[in-house]
């Protein structure tokens, strides 16, 4: 059970990355898209939901109510989603560092 609570904490931390408590409100644009911020929020919510699903499957398997194949599939999906999120984060940080290196 310690792994499950650790994973739940990791998912909650990943979800809070894009939602700082004192973040400024994004400017409203008149474009057709929802904006980059909402795209990131949706991605973080998706990763959190995938992680929660994996945790629920794991708990169901521990109580004998779920198939092991379903648990492995849910955990693999969660791991893939988290790895994708980390890769995107790394690319955003790299792009930010490249922009900061540009001369004014």
Rosetta blueprint (number, residue, H / E / L):
1 X L
2 X H
3 X H
4 X H
5 X H
6 X H
7 X H
8 X H
9 X H
10 X H
11 X H
12 X H
13 X H
14 X H
15 X H
16 X H
17 X H
18 X L
19 X L
20 X L
21 X L
22 X L
23 X L
24 X L
25 X L
26 X L
27 X L
28 X L
29 X L
30 X L
31 X L
32 X L
33 X L
34 X L
35 X L
36 X H
37 X H
38 X H
39 X H
40 X H
41 X H
42 X H
43 X H
44 X H
45 X H
46 X H
47 X H
48 X H
49 X H
50 X H
51 X H
52 X H
53 X H
54 X H
55 X H
56 X H
57 X H
58 X H
59 X H
60 X H
61 X H
62 X H
63 X L
64 X L
65 X L
66 X L
67 X L
68 X H
69 X H
70 X H
71 X H
72 X H
73 X H
74 X H
75 X H
76 X H
77 X H
78 X H
79 X H
80 X H
81 X H
82 X H
83 X H
84 X H
85 X H
86 X H
87 X H
88 X H
89 X H
90 X H
91 X H
92 X H
93 X H
94 X H
95 X H
96 X H
97 X H
98 X H
99 X H
100 X H
101 X H
102 X L
103 X L
104 X L
